[in-house]
Amino acid sequence: MANGNGNEKEITIYDIAKRLKISPATVSRALQDHPRISAKTKKKIFDLADEVGYRRNHFAGNLRAQKTQTIGVIVPRLNSHFMSSVIAGIELTVNEHGYSLLISQSSESVLKEADSAEAMFNSRVDGLMASLAYDTSTLDHFDKFFRKKTPVIFFDRVMPNKNATSILIDNYRAAYDATKHLIEQGCKKILHITAPQMQNVYRDRLAGYKSALEEAKLKFREDHVIITNLSQEAGYEQAARILKMKSLPDGIFVANDSCAIGCMMGLMEKGIRIPEQVAFVGFNNDPVSTVIDPKLTTIAYSGFEMGEVAGRLLVNHLNGTLPINNTTTIVLRSDLIVRQSSMKNQG
């Protein structure tokens, strides 16, 4: 419900009551799930409330101002060094402008992600940032924010959308560089351990890996792509599977560092020498990549910088220096960091 000057008017129970030709008291009771209101009436009220973007008022004191000075952040996992670095970058930037963060993790579940988005919408966050779960295939659960003209920024794991800005790295190029490096070290049978292919980051990394193989005239094989949840435990489990292969791979490119390290540990326990027998490249430059012996070759990109850029953009949307409909894709730098785990050619 626009008010004619392009600004969105907050939807109230009175608007819903008027549309359905019932009393505001009935709407209020239905929204509180009162037993005296029939299931049929409740459904009508909930459906319309959803359609028009009604937000239950958890913070009555902020209703007049329509600003909470709060920004929502949804991440797939909080126990990731990369994600905690992003949050630190966001927090530093937005705190300077008087905003605080409301943080939620989806635990890699689109259902939890949708619940978090709903809770943040009802909490009246002024803006939202999100990195998508493994199994997110649509942005429908963010539609309320788009309709309300609440600024949304997706980072790292993103999906094309005309209503939101995306911040990411060139995952295709990074994966191509990682695989090419293994090929330059003499690897001919290179496995790729990755995650389900719903998300841009993993699709693009697989495409970069394929491209480097193709350029080197090495045959791409589906059975050389292993899909996991990319945890350290998953990497360790895959080591046992790899040891059962007819012939051992001579190179493994893993879509994150913790899974790469789990796999390295599993192989080394069985006497496999790294990098002499199997060379490894990871992704993310997690601090643990320099603790493992041999140290892990990886792709480095700054989560903190990604958070700072996201925070700055969102603040600019909120203070009016950047129009909300001015959405774009920002690609940040990444680098291949070569360490001992991949150095077969040490002369």
TITI-255292 format. One record per atom (N, C-alpha, C): residue in one letter; y, z, x. Coordinates in steps of 0.001 Angstrom, whole numbers, plus 500000, padded with zeros to 6 digits. Atoms other than C-alpha are relative to their C-alpha. Layout:
N
AYZX;...
//
This chain:
347
M498807500000500850;M500000500000500000;M501239500000500882;A498824500092499130;A503012498750501929;A501226500372499194;N498798499617500732;N506514499937501084;N501101498957500133;G499037501090500003;G508189496590501689;G500671499767501329;N499343500229498717;N509560497130505179;N499000499905501139;G501027500175498967;G506262496655507001;G499328501294500395;N500638498718499676;N505541500383507340;N498984500347498924;E501039499638500956;E502437501792505698;E500305501370499397;K499773498726500682;K502927504521503098;K498679500766499955;E501216499182500054;E500468507417503229;E499446499993498572;I500647500013501321;I497978507109500335;I499746501435499552;T500208498637500513;T497834510210498113;T498993499986498856;I500925499911501145;I495496511480495392;I500678499469498732;Y499277500490501177;Y498239510500492904;Y499848498480499876;D500196501463500012;D497904506817493923;D498619499659499454;I501381500249500438;I494140506993493388;I499863500293498505;A500061499609501420;A494533508798490055;A500629498926499106;K499283501016500769;K497029506188488841;K499148498735499866;R500813501228500011;R494755503276489813;R498794500146499074;L501221499795500794;L491726504821488071;L500275500556498604;K499589499458501309;K493733506166485107;K499281501320499681;I500560498661500194;I492442509712485567;I501000501008500569;S499025499007499549;S494161512994486415;S499858500262501513;P500058499650498579;P495083513921490035;P499059501177500257;A500890498833499830;A493167517197489494;A498541499544500095;T501369500525499958;T489965515221488811;T499715499364501360;V500152500642498681;V490507513166491990;V499817501070501073;S500055498922499008;S491118516333494000;S498645500693499988;R501300499315500104;R487977518027492665;R498863499112500494;A501058500935499579;A485839514907493221;A499941499905501526;L499947500117498533;L487011514632496837;L499482501269500668;Q500572498756499455;Q485957518255497313;Q498552500192499540;D501395500008500450;D482561517394495792;D499713501099498961;H500136498960501027;H483073519717492801;H498845499659499053;P501181500288500850;P479848520054490703;P500342499586498571;R499645500324501386;R481751519665487406;R500321498504499835;I499649501434500082;I482663516029488265;I498723499173500108;S501251500781500030;S479961513452487440;S499854499132501252;A500310500826498819;A478266511461490196;A500654498629499870;K499420501330500247;K479520508220488594;K501508500012500304;T498552499889499753;T483170509375488650;T500271500205501488;K499836499755498547;K482802510688492200;K499875498701500779;K500229501253499269;K481437507333493335;K501213499082499867;K498817500852500224;K484375505455491749;K501165500462500872;I498882499430499239;I486853507816493414;I499800499805501502;F500278500162498564;F485171507743496833;F500128498539500434;D499919501432499661;D484876503944496771;D501449499537500119;L498596500417499951;L488560503482495977;L500712500677501173;A499377499267498882;A489614506178498476;A499711499293501314;D500414500709498798;D487665504304501133;D500744498672500129;E499372501331500016;E489102500934500129;E501481500063500385;V498548499946499748;V492746502035500240;V500366500809501239;G499709499287498750;G492380504131503400;G500575501389499782;Y499536498631500233;Y492972507575501882;Y499430500934501063;R500458499035498996;R492798510365504467;R500090501402499430;R499970498618500479;R491776513831503413;R500886500818500931;N498982499310499208;N494502516172504561;N499478501293500602;H500458498797499301;H493058518570507110;H501167500746500652;F498859499374499320;F496488519269508592;F501235499875499103;A498927500117500995;A498825519855505672;A501379500082500635;G498696499826499351;G501638520907508002;G500545498724500586;N499547501248499405;N501750517443509501;N500196498882498978;L499950501047501016;L501747515596506202;L501385499381499913;R498643500528500128;R505534515298506010;R500353499098501176;A499630500754498802;A505961514104509589;A499114498775500176;Q500979501065499841;Q502871511867509392;Q499696499712501471;K500391500132498589;K502396512432513141;K499346501302500420;T500712498793499564;T499952514827514760;T500121500228501504;Q499917499957498516;Q500768514125518454;Q498611500118500616;T501393499963499529;T496993513700518838;T499468498580500116;I500636501304499792;I495089510727520229;I498488500206500059;G501460499905500007;G491373510221519530;G499387499168501112;V500746500752498976;V488957509169522280;V498508500128499685;I501452499997500236;I485340508167521557;I499332499335501201;V500726500546498848;V483046507693524555;V498499500056499722;P501450499977500242;P479309506918524716;P499343501275500516;R500609498805499387;R478510509851527037;R501069500770500762;L499037499174499249;L480556512760528380;L499465500371501379;N500568499574498717;N478121513469531227;N499956498852501013;S499924501132499078;S479079510235533017;S501243500167500853;H498849499870499096;H481310510410536089;H501072498982499631;F499037501047500329;F482919507107535085;F500805500386498762;M499297499667501245;M483740508251531528;M500910501218500171;S499133498828499802;S485062511635532682;S501241499611500819;S498837500494499237;S487327509753535156;S500979499279499077;V499143500698500967;V488619507539532331;V500791501029499191;I499336498972500822;I489366510626530201;I501100500704500804;A498984499347499149;A491214512256533130;A501233499107500119;G498874500936499912;G493368509117533492;G500791499925498713;I499326500029501308;I494110508986529760;I500820501278499816;E499368498699500279;E494903512702529563;E501276500177500813;L498821499860499142;L497291512691532523;L501173499208499424;T498933500895500480;T499252509781531022;T500562500457498659;V499489499686501340;V499441510874527382;V500609501395499922;N499429498643499989;N500110514566528138;N501477499979500381;E498589500116499558;E503349513531529863;E500921499640498837;H499196500416501158;H504489512143526508;H499769500908498789;G500140499006501061;G503513515208524477;G498805499808499086;Y501201500200500822;Y500179513953523129;Y498828500781500575;S501240499377499544;S496903515838523267;S498830499128499545;L501173500832500293;L493374514385523095;L499008500718499086;L501140499553500801;L490647514786520491;L498837499124500470;I501052500776499330;I487445513739522306;I498662500182499293;S501321499947500627;S484064512866520820;S499067499060500751;Q500958500929499395;Q480870511346522221;Q499039499469498940;S500900500629500977;S478695508902520310;S498541500195500375;S501385499870499510;S475588509710522400;S499243498684499848;E500572501360500053;E474977505928522416;E499454499641498619;S500455500299501366;S474569505841518616;S501174499492499160;V498937500562500835;V476640503594516359;V500257500891498782;L499813499123501162;L476039506044513468;L500903501173500354;K499145498894499555;K477567508898515465;K501410499500500289;E498693500611499712;E480363506587516588;E500807499831498714;A499335500188501301;A481162505750512944;A500432501346499416;D499640498652500473;D481110509471512013;D501218500530500753;S498867499542499180;S483480510236514902;S501282499286499590;A498825500776500414;A485826507430513837;A500529500519498667;E499617499470501319;E485822508765510248;E500702501356500145;A499420498664499797;A486519512338511428;A501389499886500619;M498695500148499341;M489374511145513627;M501030499397499054;F499093500577501003;F490860509044510836;F500486501102499063;N499629498898500895;N490778512084508534;N500827501071500697;S499181499054499228;S492281514198511326;S501374499419500319;R498689500645499887;R495191511733511295;R500443499777501451;V499587500298498627;V495119510830514982;V501046498892499972;D498932501005499957;D498189508788515932;D499520498683500604;G500567501201499386;G496091506344517959;G498568500293500399;L501412499827499668;L492489505761518996;L499623499149501206;M500598500773498910;M490666504709522172;M498488500170499901;A501459499909500122;A486954503900522221;A499308499079500988;S500935500819499235;S484185502647524471;S498705500012499197;L501023500137501041;L481329501345522335;L498600500447500435;A501388499565499769;A477766502696522020;A499104498783500247;Y500963501080499710;Y474739500655523154;Y499724499118498795;D500487500751501162;D473832499666519595;D501105499609499017;T498903500419500876;T477299498928518149;T500058498480499964;S500002501464500105;S477261495365516794;S501162499477499164;T498856500394500828;T480332495360514534;T501072501083500116;L498895499031499941;L483752497027514464;L500435500439498609;D499626499680501394;D483692497592510677;D500457501440499833;H499652498588500186;H483887501370511088;H501382500345500575;F498617499784499537;F487301500945512766;F501020499326499077;D499102500757500880;D488714498862509889;D501121500845499406;K498975499120500597;K490545501851508393;K501212500116500919;F498893499894499039;F492590502167511579;F500805498702500022;F499306501288499965;F493381498443511613;F500883499833498761;R499234500145501247;R494458498499507950;R501212500912499982;K498918499010499991;K496605501564508549;K501021499697501097;K499139500370498861;K498207499836511583;K500064501138501035;T500115498992498942;T497055502732513780;T499538499282501268;P500401500752498803;P496917501411517369;P498624500420500517;V501354499773499481;V493374501045518753;V499856499245501318;I500286500642498717;I492383500328522348;I498531500213500327;F501387499916499535;F488826499537523429;F499994499844501515;F500047500106498539;F487926500074527081;F498560499930500495;D501289500196499323;D485006499101529337;D499006499251499122;R500884500703500941;R482562498320526502;R500842499612498795;V499035500473501003;V484611496180524155;V499373498898499161;M500431501106500842;M484246493618521397;M501258499232499607;P498789500765500330;P486664490750520689;P500526500390498616;N499402499626501274;N489082491754517942;N501505499768500054;K498571500347499985;K492548490519516987;K500893501217499728;N499203498817500352;N493636494039515920;N500096501028501121;A500059498963498963;A492993495867519200;A500109499389501390;T499947500409498590;T493683495630522926;T498706500415500687;S501207499694499230;S490706495523525303;S500341500111501485;I499815499816498557;I490650496830528886;I498616500032500635;L501323500112499398;L487715495877531082;L500098499407501393;I500036500733498740;I486620494376534398;I499255498693499765;D500753501252500093;D485139490936535062;D498553500293500391;N501389499606499750;N481521492061534711;N499140498835500469;Y500742501198499589;Y480221488509535098;Y500167499793501509;R499703500253498579;R481929488072538484;R499393501103500873;A500520498870499221;A480937491553539688;A498483499877500173;A501455500135499940;A477245490949538839;A499596498790500845;Y500246501190499172;Y477372487484540408;Y500117500379501478;D499786499575498596;D478767489015543636;D498865500903500489;A501075499060499636;A476116491779543616;A498701499244500277;T501251500766499852;T473240489307543153;T500088499057501201;K499809500917498859;K474674486820545657;K499840500751501323;H500142499172498792;H474874489618548228;H498519500226500328;L501444499809499777;L471137490339547747;L499356498705500507;I500536501304499567;I470380486614548122;I500370499736501464;E499546500194498607;E472445486506551324;E499236500897500979;Q500816499112499165;Q470299489376552618;Q498551499500500087;G501329500605499910;G467249487107552206;G499096500299498821;C500842499674501168;C466022488409548812;C499717498744499171;K500398501157500806;K464094485844546764;K499409500399498642;K500544499510501275;K462459487957544051;K500832501220499585;I499013498953500341;I465312489947542495;I499836500408498533;L500067499462501369;L464847492183539440;L501393500446499563;H498759499449500561;H467686493180537137;H499624501067498976;I500230498909500958;I467505496582535399;I501311500229499258;T498770499944500787;T469986496797532543;T499757500755498689;A500057499310501292;A470656498148529019;A499850498962498888;P500041500958501119;P470243496583525535;P501234499092500020;Q498980501039499779;Q472314493403525330;Q501055499900498893;M498979500036501053;M474572494332522384;M501411499987500599;Q498650499809499472;Q477509495191524646;Q500396498976501054;N499448500991499074;N479757492813526601;N499630500281501449;V500184499692498577;V479279494680529892;V498616499575500472;Y501374500299499577;Y475502494199529969;Y499665498521499825;R500190501456500158;R475531490636528596;R500645499263501164;D499274500689498930;D478115489616531180;D499349500236501366;R500678499731498723;R476252491331534034;R498718499176500122;L501209500832499983;L473040489548533064;L500373498536500282;A499561501389499798;A474926486218532928;A500396499760501458;G499606500133498596;G476393486830536413;G498793499962500925;Y501263499965499238;Y472942487668537794;Y499294498647499903;K500656501298500209;K471476484480536263;K500712498896500770;S499195501043499366;S474317482370537611;S499795499971501515;A500210499932498545;A473850483596541193;A498610499476500364;L501362500508499752;L470089482881540985;L499986498470499915;E499981501450500240;E470707479411539603;E500662499272501168;E499267500626498893;E473232478583542321;E499151499947501271;A500851499933498798;A470685479638544977;A498653499303499786;K501257500706500342;K467934477542543248;K498807500968499907;L501078499032500239;L465940480712542477;L499745500035498495;K500352500095501423;K464075480614539168;K500287501326499287;F499801498813500838;F465252483041536486;F498747500245499178;R501180499654500799;R462366484884534833;R500328501167499074;E499744498944500994;E462610486940531647;E499328501314500409;D500709498763499650;D460018489388532989;D500592500701501225;H499279499339498905;H462368490165535891;H501232500758499486;V498903499230500615;V464882491679533436;V499373501173499252;I500579498781500584;I464021495276532522;I501094500721499203;I499020499338500888;I465833496880529542;I499669501489499921;T500188498542500043;T466293500687529727;T501250500642499392;N498762499316500415;N468797503343528681;N500871500339501213;L499237499869498747;L470034503305532317;L500178501440500486;S499935498632499478;S469446507036532852;S499248500060501328;Q500710499816498735;Q468201508356536196;Q498490500100499737;E501420499854500369;E464922509288534466;E499370498636499720;A500514501342500309;A464528505715533186;A499756499222501284;G500165500679498712;G465032504393536723;G498748500468500719;Y501178499412499348;Y462381506766538054;Y498716499470499339;E501168500516500730;E459941505652535318;E499735498531500322;Q500177501432499712;Q460584501971536082;Q499400499772501382;A500582500132498660;A459618502554539731;A498480499879499896;A501459500044500181;A456032503184538569;A499569498638499467;R500302501323500563;R456076499953536562;R500130498909501072;I499750500995498941;I457494497990539516;I498859500011501022;L501088499876499014;L454757499318541830;L498706499346499509;K501212500626500547;K452146497848539466;K500101498476499971;M499844501464500027;M453587494310539757;M499111499357501059;K500891500708499061;K451396491709541458;K500601499941501391;S499306499964498705;S453982491324544197;S501319500747499808;L498811499147500074;L456796493760544912;L501272499140500049;P498724500710499828;P460374492514544319;P500592500354501365;D499341499659498725;D462458492320547496;D501461500408499792;G498640499563500319;G465744493068545714;G500083500461498557;I499800499520501375;I466823495037542632;I501489500248499777;F498607499782500410;F470248494852540972;F499970500793498701;V500049499091501155;V470762497750538533;V501407500133499415;A498696500022500671;A473555497886535944;A500746501329500028;N499190498821499645;N474532501450536907;N499340500754501156;D500462499327498776;D474153503797539883;D498916501038499731;S500970498913500193;S472229506699538336;S498603499444499774;C501303500623500220;C469424504412537159;C499465499413501318;A500395500557498697;A469382502666540567;A499434501097500889;I500425498889499139;I469045506027542307;I498654500555499543;G501292499560500529;G466208507138540001;G498887499076500451;C500998501000499609;C464362503911540789;C499727500068501512;M500159499866498543;M464993504237544550;M499130501210500338;M500750498770499731;M463661507804544515;M498516499825499651;G501376500237500430;G460542506755542582;G499236499124500985;L500652500895499039;L459800503961545066;L499808500682501357;M500086499348498675;M460553506021548178;M498903501067500016;E501080498996500099;E458185508769546970;E498632499386500268;K501277500699499793;K455413506161547120;K499985499237501329;G500016500567498645;G456331505150550660;G500683498650500153;I499289501285499889;I458414502041549894;I501277500217500822;R498827499867499130;R461075501510552573;R501175499197499423;I498775500632500520;I464615500750551369;I501041500015501131;P500048501314500671;P466158498314552207;P498932499044500555;E500902500946499313;E463419496846554459;E499065499278499033;Q500899500642500958;Q460966496236551605;Q500715499598498710;V499246500286501232;V463270496452548586;V501461500393500209;A498553499725499883;A467070496125548754;A500551500337498615;F499435499546501284;F469188497813546041;F501512499819499944;V498563499954500314;V472605497253544486;V500146500659498631;G499709499338501275;G473976499531541728;G501323499525499423;F498743500384500672;F477146499506539629;F500729501269499562;N499093498916500448;N480048502004539072;N500566500845501132;N499550499166498873;N480441503645542508;N500086501470499613;D500124498584500331;D479354507018541173;D499930500806501296;P500044499209498760;P479830509820543765;P498586500188500547;V501380499791499557;V476029510250543882;V499508498826500852;S500423501175499219;S475798506751545433;S500179500214501504;T499824499714498560;T476991508209548767;T499179501212500438;V500803498810499677;V474687511259548594;V498556499595500283;I501375500483499805;I471375509376548330;I499865499397501413;D500249500608498692;D469801508246551617;D498854498993499848;P498763500620499501;P470101505322552180;P501093499956498919;K498860500069500921;K473589505204550634;K499937498682499223;L500203501118500936;L473787502826547660;L501156498998500013;T499041501096500199;T475571499458547686;T500302499917498511;T499636499925501423;T477515499241544419;T501266499211499717;I498721500587500433;I480373497728542428;I500941501147499664;A499022498924500224;A483461499951542502;A501127499516499097;Y498758500207500761;Y486123500051539822;Y500430501349499478;S499459498669500245;S488380502920538922;S500055500352498514;G499924499490501366;G487713504773535680;G501352500647499749;F498707499318500141;F490876506798536315;F501110498984499711;E498996501051500224;E492970503616536542;E499853499406498604;M500231500545501341;M491345502261533376;M500581500949498947;G499452499001500916;G492276505515531607;G501518500016499998;E498527500026499897;E495850505416532911;E500582498799499268;V499509501231500643;V496331501808531761;V499873500120498480;A500223499829501449;A494828502596528328;A501018500982499418;G499058498980500463;G496986505717527965;G501423499466499918;R498634500547499955;R500166503905528961;R500225499007498864;L499880500994501074;L499520501056526528;L500113500663498638;L499992499336501304;L498801503388523637;L501331500707499755;V498702499319500127;V501936505451524292;V501096498972499692;N498996501049500261;N503977502212524386;N499924499499498562;H500146500370501419;H502533501230520992;H500624501075499111;L499562498897500860;L503335504674519591;L501507500239500049;N498545499761499949;N506893504896520858;N500808498744499680;G499312501192500502;G507669501387519646;G500434499004501056;T499582500969498973;T508221499685523024;T499043498808500062;L500962501107500078;L505130497529522376;L499537499903498559;P500420500112501401;P504521496188518852;P498492500144499861;I501440499768500219;I501114497149517390;I499239498681499935;N500713501282500114;N500311493498516680;N499991499235501325;N500013500629498673;N500875492691520367;N498735500441500729;T501286499610499417;T497205492883521354;T499594498988501062;T500328500853498861;T495694491490524517;T498707500487500645;T501129499549499181;T492824491709527015;T500497500179501418;I499556499705498636;I493516493355530357;I498767500122500887;V501146499996499085;V491101492693533232;V500412500701501300;L499692499225498791;L491125495261536067;L499098499563501149;R500692500422498781;R489938494749539633;R498700500780500223;S501217499313499549;S486432495531540890;S499606499433501364;D500374500420498643;D484913495330544406;D498557500356500297;L501337499700499494;L481477495135545979;L500141500887501233;I499995499078498856;I481015498124548323;I498611499945500636;V501302500183499347;V478237497318550819;V499643501239500822;R500516498850499240;R476188500275552094;R498556499696500425;Q501300500251499359;Q472753500728553701;Q498906499512499047;S501126500284500911;S470600500293550547;S499683498509499858;S500228501443500185;S471022496507550589;S499960499237501317;M499811500695498708;M471377495744554316;M498671499679500687;K501233500443499362;K468171493918555150;K500314499349501360;N499633500724498762;N469983491826557790;N500880500871500879;Q499168499134499179;Q471139494557560116;Q499943499605501475;G500001500569498666;G470427492443563155;G499220500824500970;
//
